[in-house]
């Protein structure tokens, strides 16, 4: 990564072919199609807390708070 020294704290410039840079190409999707897909797949979303609770219950475990490291 290159740093731009003229900016306070530096300014990261990810470079193609170097670690930290990922090039992603996606096709154009119209707003109408995006809205339709979002509506059609909205049932596939789930609350991560509920998923974790269900997983823990299926294994006989429970979520316990992390013990305090202070005395």
Secondary structure, 3 states (H helix, E strand, C coil): CEECCCCCCCCEECCCCCCCCCCCCCCCCCHHHHHHHHHHHHHHCCCHHHHHHHHHHHCCCCCCCCCCCCC
